[in-house]
Amino acid sequence: MSSVDQPATKPRNSNVRFVILFLLLLGVLALVVKFWSGQRSVSERRRDTTAIFRLEHKANQARMGGDFDTAIDFQKQALDQARVVFVGPDAEQLPRVVETYGTFLMQAGRHDEAVPILDEAVTLYTRTFGAEKPATKAARSKLDRAREAAK
């Protein structure tokens, strides 16, 4: 092998090293972007959604038992978590959680507090599903009843 042939193999090794280093940096960059953007894995979303549904279940149990203060507390906790968790592809679940909280406030006779919550639910339903969907109309009807009762 001549001395002319040896330099030809050295750049090839450095090209391979460069490609490997580039791929490693690309992988690290993808992890950083995922962390900073707040993307969660499917299992994380499922876990968070389950926690919200458990809180809502506790709220419903308390409501059915006539303990509206406890029901409202549990539903408020569910709503606070839902505002963080239900974004992106899960955003369509948020209006329902907001509406349920407003409904519990209405059932407890706290109509003044229910009005802005139900107004938010109507806005979210309209933005997510459209004004003519049954869920949007039902939330609007609750909002009207809350406004009337708050007078």
C-alpha positions in Angstrom: 0.0 0.0 0.0 1.4 3.3 -0.9 1.4 6.5 1.1 -1.1 8.0 -1.3 -3.7 5.3 -0.4 -3.5 5.9 3.3 -4.9 9.4 3.4 -8.0 8.2 1.4 -9.0 5.8 4.2 -8.5 8.4 6.9 -11.2 10.8 5.7 -13.6 7.9 5.4 -13.1 7.1 9.1 -13.6 10.7 10.0 -16.8 10.8 7.9 -18.2 7.9 9.8 -17.3 9.5 13.1 -18.9 12.7 11.9 -22.1 10.9 11.0 -22.2 9.1 14.3 -21.6 12.3 16.2 -24.2 14.1 14.2 -26.8 11.4 14.9 -26.0 11.4 18.6 -26.4 15.2 18.7 -29.7 14.9 16.8 -31.0 12.4 19.3 -30.0 14.7 22.2 -31.6 17.6 20.5 -34.9 15.7 20.0 -34.9 14.9 23.7 -34.4 18.5 24.7 -37.1 19.7 22.3 -39.5 17.1 23.7 -38.7 18.2 27.3 -39.0 21.9 26.6 -42.2 21.6 24.5 -44.0 19.7 27.2 -44.8 16.7 25.0 -45.8 13.7 27.0 -45.8 10.1 26.1 -49.0 8.1 25.6 -48.6 6.4 28.9 -48.0 9.8 30.7 -51.2 11.2 29.1 -53.1 8.1 30.0 -51.9 8.3 33.6 -52.8 12.0 33.9 -56.2 11.5 32.3 -56.9 8.6 34.7 -56.1 10.8 37.7 -58.5 13.5 36.4 -61.3 10.9 35.9 -60.7 9.6 39.4 -61.1 13.1 40.9 -64.3 13.6 38.8 -65.6 10.2 40.1 -65.0 11.3 43.7 -66.7 14.6 42.9 -69.8 12.7 41.5 -69.9 10.4 44.5 -69.9 13.4 46.9 -72.5 15.2 44.8 -74.8 12.1 44.8 -74.3 12.0 48.6 -75.5 15.6 48.9 -72.1 16.9 49.9 -71.8 19.7 47.3 -68.8 21.5 49.0 -66.7 18.3 48.7 -67.9 17.7 45.2 -66.9 21.2 44.2 -63.5 20.8 45.7 -62.8 17.5 43.9 -64.1 18.9 40.6 -62.0 22.0 41.0 -58.9 19.8 41.5 -59.9 17.9 38.4 -60.3 21.2 36.5 -57.0 22.5 37.6 -55.2 19.4 36.4 -57.3 19.3 33.2 -56.2 22.8 32.3 -52.6 21.5 32.3 -53.2 18.0 30.8 -55.9 18.5 28.2 -53.9 20.4 25.6 -53.1 19.5 22.0 -54.9 16.3 20.9 -56.6 16.0 24.3 -58.0 19.5 24.3 -61.5 18.3 23.4 -62.0 16.9 26.9 -61.5 20.2 28.7 -64.9 21.8 27.9 -66.7 18.9 29.6 -64.6 19.3 32.8 -65.2 23.0 32.9 -68.9 22.5 32.3 -69.1 19.9 35.1 -67.5 22.3 37.6 -70.0 25.0 36.6 -72.9 22.6 36.9 -71.8 21.6 40.5 -71.6 25.3 41.4 -75.1 25.8 40.1 -76.4 22.8 42.0 -74.9 24.2 45.2 -76.7 27.5 44.6 -73.5 29.4 43.8 -74.9 30.9 40.6 -72.7 34.0 40.6 -69.6 31.7 40.6 -71.1 29.4 38.0 -71.7 32.1 35.3 -68.1 32.8 34.3 -67.2 29.1 34.5 -70.1 28.1 32.3 -69.3 31.0 30.0 -65.8 29.6 29.6 -67.3 26.1 28.9 -69.5 27.5 26.1 -66.5 29.3 24.6 -64.4 26.1 24.7 -67.2 24.0 23.3 -67.8 26.5 20.5 -64.1 26.7 19.7 -63.6 23.0 19.8 -66.8 21.6 18.3 -68.8 24.5 16.8 -71.9 26.4 18.0 -74.4 23.9 16.6 -73.2 20.8 18.4 -75.6 19.4 21.1 -73.0 19.8 23.9 -72.4 23.4 23.0 -76.2 24.1 23.1 -76.6 22.3 26.4 -73.8 24.3 28.0 -75.3 27.5 26.6 -78.7 26.5 28.1 -77.0 26.0 31.5 -75.3 29.3 31.2 -78.6 31.0 30.5 -80.2 29.3 33.6 -77.3 30.3 35.8 -77.5 33.9 34.6 -81.2 34.0 35.3 -80.7 32.5 38.8 -77.9 34.9 39.6 -80.2 37.9 39.1 
